[in-house]
């Protein structure tokens, strides 16, 4: 029995007037690809549209937006029963597009949409936090998280990913480390963390490659901690390769537990989550994602 419609495109409302995307959707429909479009207006819309797509037997749900839109769609897909779960497609339209960039999805909207509809779906991992929240790319904590959550929308719109770095330099007065303890498989560390990156993906904050060795189908999370003694590596990760620095701690595990004596905030692909205890667990192969054949993040 055929599945109809073939794909649901969930579009961030901020990009609803994108003429290139509109033309690409029209072209694919003319080529015989059933494609329904839904536009988000407020939080919760993406999850509702994902459920609609699953109930109607869609093969693919395409997240058209930035990392936050991808996170919302991926999280909703993870909650769908496996036998009804559509594959995930990606059309990067956000400020940073960290996840889409890492996995090699084209910047060109027409090419990205074509890949999202016609590309081969491969199993990928997704991470769950405290049994309630999800991320497909990265959880970041510390000074970097405060910068990405506080960067003004106008600055992001004008300057793109570099806006995070500029705003970080403007907020040096807010610099402080978070005292915490982190445990994982064969891993234990405690101290003052300036930046914490726990990655299924490799980069966050507009191109900062915090977890350069991450793969999205190896069943592992990569951890990188910039300890409180040194600031520059956290802000200029993309400009340096401080692999030998004693102020950088790396680890890998299928799970990590973080505890702190005070509230700390993790940014889960753009969604903030605050607390004093976090348990982050990878869910191997939980989603199927349509990715380019030369995707650099597949083992």
C-alpha positions in Angstrom: 0.0 0.0 0.0 1.4 3.4 -1.0 2.2 6.0 1.7 0.7 9.4 1.2 1.8 12.1 1.4 5.4 11.3 0.7 6.8 14.1 2.9 5.8 16.8 5.4 7.9 20.0 5.4 7.8 21.8 8.8 8.9 25.3 8.2 10.0 27.8 10.9 7.5 30.7 10.6 10.4 33.2 10.5 11.2 31.8 7.0 7.7 31.6 5.7 8.4 34.2 3.0 11.4 32.4 1.5 10.8 32.5 -2.2 13.6 30.1 -3.1 12.1 27.5 -0.8 8.6 28.1 -2.3 9.9 27.6 -5.8 11.8 24.4 -4.7 8.7 22.9 -3.2 6.7 23.7 -6.4 9.4 22.1 -8.5 9.4 18.9 -6.5 5.7 18.6 -6.6 5.8 19.0 -10.4 8.3 16.2 -10.5 5.8 13.9 -8.7 6.8 14.1 -5.1 3.9 14.6 -2.7 4.9 17.3 -0.3 2.7 18.9 2.4 3.9 22.2 4.1 3.2 23.2 7.6 4.4 26.5 9.2 5.2 26.9 12.9 3.9 29.8 14.8 4.5 28.9 18.5 6.2 26.3 20.6 4.5 22.9 20.2 3.5 23.3 16.6 6.3 21.2 15.3 5.4 18.3 17.5 1.8 18.5 16.5 2.7 18.5 12.8 5.1 15.5 13.3 2.2 13.6 14.9 0.0 14.5 12.0 2.6 13.4 9.5 3.0 10.0 11.3 -0.7 9.4 11.4 -1.0 10.1 7.7 1.8 7.7 6.9 4.4 10.2 5.7 7.8 8.8 4.7 9.7 11.9 5.7 9.4 14.9 7.9 11.6 17.7 6.8 12.8 20.3 9.4 13.2 23.6 7.5 14.9 26.1 9.9 17.8 26.4 12.3 19.1 24.0 14.9 16.2 24.8 17.2 13.7 23.7 14.5 15.7 20.5 13.8 15.8 19.8 17.6 12.0 20.2 18.0 11.3 18.0 15.0 13.8 15.3 15.9 12.5 15.2 19.5 9.0 14.8 18.3 10.0 12.0 15.9 11.8 10.2 18.8 8.5 10.1 20.6 6.6 8.5 17.7 6.1 4.7 17.8 8.9 3.1 15.8 6.6 1.4 13.3 5.1 4.8 12.4 8.2 7.0 12.7 9.0 8.9 9.5 12.6 9.7 8.5 14.1 13.1 9.2 15.1 15.5 6.4 17.0 18.8 6.8 16.8 22.1 5.1 19.1 24.6 6.8 17.5 28.1 7.1 18.8 29.3 10.5 21.6 31.5 11.8 24.2 28.8 12.7 22.9 25.6 11.1 25.5 23.7 13.1 24.0 20.2 12.7 23.2 20.5 9.1 26.7 21.9 8.3 28.4 19.1 10.3 26.6 16.3 8.4 27.3 17.9 5.0 23.7 19.0 4.0 24.1 21.6 1.2 23.6 25.3 1.9 21.7 25.5 -1.4 18.0 25.3 -0.5 17.0 23.5 -3.7 19.7 20.8 -3.3 19.0 20.4 0.4 15.3 19.9 -0.2 15.9 17.4 -3.0 18.3 15.5 -0.6 15.6 15.6 2.1 13.0 14.0 -0.2 15.1 11.6 -2.3 18.2 10.9 -0.2 18.9 7.5 1.4 17.7 7.3 5.0 20.3 6.0 7.4 20.0 5.3 11.2 21.4 7.9 13.5 21.6 8.4 17.2 19.8 10.9 19.4 20.4 11.8 23.0 17.9 12.1 25.8 18.3 14.3 28.9 16.6 13.5 32.2 14.1 11.2 30.4 12.3 14.2 29.1 14.3 16.4 26.7 16.3 15.6 23.6 19.1 16.8 21.4 20.4 15.5 18.1 23.5 17.8 17.9 25.0 19.0 21.1 24.4 20.0 24.7 26.5 22.9 25.8 26.9 24.3 29.2 28.8 27.2 30.9 29.9 30.5 29.5 29.2 29.5 25.9 25.6 28.6 26.7 25.0 32.0 28.3 26.4 33.7 25.2 24.3 31.7 22.7 21.1 32.1 24.7 21.7 35.9 25.2 22.8 36.9 21.7 20.3 39.4 20.4 18.2 38.2 17.4 19.1 41.3 15.4 22.8 40.6 15.8 22.3 37.0 14.7 20.2 38.1 11.7 22.9 40.6 10.6 26.1 38.6 11.2 25.1 35.0 11.3 27.2 32.6 13.4 30.0 35.1 14.0 27.5 37.0 16.1 28.0 34.6 19.0 31.7 35.3 19.1 31.2 39.0 19.0 28.6 39.0 21.7 30.9 36.8 23.8 33.7 39.3 23.5 31.2 42.0 24.6 30.2 40.0 27.6 33.6 39.2 29.1 32.4 40.8 32.3 30.0 37.9 32.7 32.7 35.2 32.6 32.5 32.7 35.3 33.1 28.9 35.6 30.6 26.4 36.9 31.7 23.9 39.6 30.4 20.5 38.7 31.1 16.7 38.7 30.8 14.6 35.5 30.7 10.8 35.4 30.5 8.4 32.5 31.7 5.0 31.4 35.3 4.8 32.7 35.2 8.6 33.1 35.1 10.9 36.2 36.0 14.5 36.6 35.2 17.3 39.0 36.2 20.9 39.0 35.4 24.3 37.5 34.2 24.2 33.9 34.2 27.2 31.7 32.6 25.4 28.8 31.1 21.9 28.5 30.3 20.3 25.2 28.5 16.9 25.1 28.2 16.1 21.5 26.3 13.7 19.2 27.3 16.2 16.6 30.6 18.2 16.3 29.9 21.9 16.4 27.7 24.5 18.2 27.5 28.2 18.7 27.8 29.1 15.1 30.7 26.9 14.0 32.7 26.2 17.2 33.9 22.6 16.8 33.7 21.5 20.4 33.6 17.7 19.8 35.6 17.2 16.6 35.6 13.4 16.8 31.9 12.9 17.2 30.0 10.5 14.9 26.2 10.3 14.8 25.9 6.5 14.5 28.5 5.1 16.9 26.4 4.9 20.0 28.6 7.3 21.9 28.5 10.9 23.2 31.7 12.9 23.0 32.6 15.2 25.9 34.9 18.2 25.9 35.5 20.4 29.0 37.3 23.7 29.0 38.4 24.1 32.6 38.0 27.4 34.4 41.7 28.4 34.2 41.7 29.4 30.5 39.3 31.5 28.5 40.7 31.9 25.0 40.3 28.2 23.8 36.6 28.4 24.6 36.1 31.5 22.5 38.5 30.7 19.6 38.0 27.0 19.2 37.7 27.3 15.5 40.9 29.2 15.2 43.2 27.0 17.2 43.8 23.3 17.8 44.7 23.1 21.5 44.8 19.3 21.7 47.7 19.3 24.1 46.3 21.9 26.5 46.0 20.8 30.1 42.9 22.9 30.3 41.0 20.7 28.0 39.4 17.4 29.2 38.0 14.9 26.7 35.9 11.8 27.2 33.5 9.4 25.4 30.6 7.4 26.8 27.1 6.2 26.0 25.9 8.3 29.0 27.1 11.1 31.2 25.8 12.3 34.6 26.4 15.9 35.7 25.8 17.2 39.2 26.4 20.7 40.5 25.9 22.5 43.8 24.0 25.2 42.1 21.7 25.5 39.0 23.5 25.3 35.7 22.0 25.6 32.2 22.6 23.4 29.2 21.6 24.5 25.8 20.1 21.5 23.9 20.4 22.5 20.2 19.0 25.9 21.2 16.6 24.8 23.9 17.8 25.8 27.5 17.4 23.3 30.4 18.4 24.3 33.9 19.0 22.2 37.0 21.5 20.7 39.3 21.4 17.1 38.0 21.5 15.9 34.4 21.6 12.4 33.0 22.3 12.3 29.3 21.9 9.0 27.5 22.5 8.2 23.8 19.7 6.3 21.9 21.6 4.4 19.2 19.9 4.3 15.8 16.7 5.8 17.1 16.0 7.9 14.1 16.5 7.6 10.3 17.9 10.7 8.6 18.3 11.5 4.9 22.0 12.4 4.6 24.4 12.9 1.7 26.4 9.7 0.7 29.7 11.3 1.7 28.4 12.5 5.2 31.6 13.0 7.3 29.9 12.0 10.5 29.0 8.4 9.7 31.4 5.7 10.8 
